[in-house]
């Protein structure tokens, strides 16, 4: 019951509380219970991220989101009786297209949680990761004068080593690292990955190929999880993979909410007429978080050996009618592109005891 206690919430809790609940349980779901500890509803990681994309405030109570989901056809949560066998659970998961099923007693109280990841290994098939580590790190000079940016230490280990360890923990078995500037240091550090318990292959760009061009050098036709090598994050990569495959997307782009305060009154006009004035508003929008999941069909659009950037790939896919979706990152995320970012990363790691 220890796991169940971690992932329980109520209709009065805020969506932000549910976010913390899902992160705490690490099973991609929160259970909404009533005062009798009976199951009222379930909220998945995907439910919450879609709510964020729809513009719902995280300060809203769970009841608001549940009302919206019900108005769009969400029925009572899928459950099975406590003691159900593995085959029955898997059959129900397949029939209902879910990956978690609460197991309840005869009073509808949740006693256990069946999770597809725990029952079936590698259910998505192989996914390869690519860490883009070929940049010059010009804005971090002189730190990068003799060391490639991804090899700069954050805490007690290189930034890129942290990323590789996270990918391994997410079930990734093979990582390609695209290198260019001082790439020999990266390849010498990882070798073939034996010391890290994951297969590592460094792919050297003879000349910079952009943020997507190097993917044409990666062998195979499996989906590619691509991440910039200068990102420090605690993103739940398993949730990212699940979101992509559940949506049957050609490409998923991780996005981060960014906001800034406008120090002036913003005037909206309609021709010559003033329509409204908003005093010093806060503007919010999503920015590219430098993490992508690319399906085999999208990989085929990347030209071989040519300079090619991710925005170009996205533009081609969208114009061709491909399904390109966004995945909001609410976990810790930092793009280490400037000196102040690097200093902040060191402070953050220290404050978290060396862990994210």
Buried (B, 14 or more C-beta within 10 A) or exposed (E): EEBBEBBBBBBEBBBBBBBBBBBEBBBBBBBBBEEEEEBBBBBBBBBBBBBBBEEBEBEBBBBBBBEBBEEEEBEEBBBBEBEBEEEBBBEBBEEEEBBBBBBBEEEBBBEBBBBBBEBEEEBBEEBBBBBBBBBBBEBBEEEBEEBBBBBBBBBEEBBBBBBBBBBBEBBBBBBBBBBBBBBEBBBEBBEEBEEBEBBBBBBBBEEBBBBBBBBBBBEEEBBBBBBBBBBBBBBBBBBBBBBBBEBEBBBBBBBBBEEEEEEEEEEEEEEEEEEEEEEEEEEEEBEBBBBBBBBEBBBEBBEEEEBBEBEBBBEBBEEEEBBBBBBBBBBEBBBBBEEEBBEBBBEBBEEEEEEB
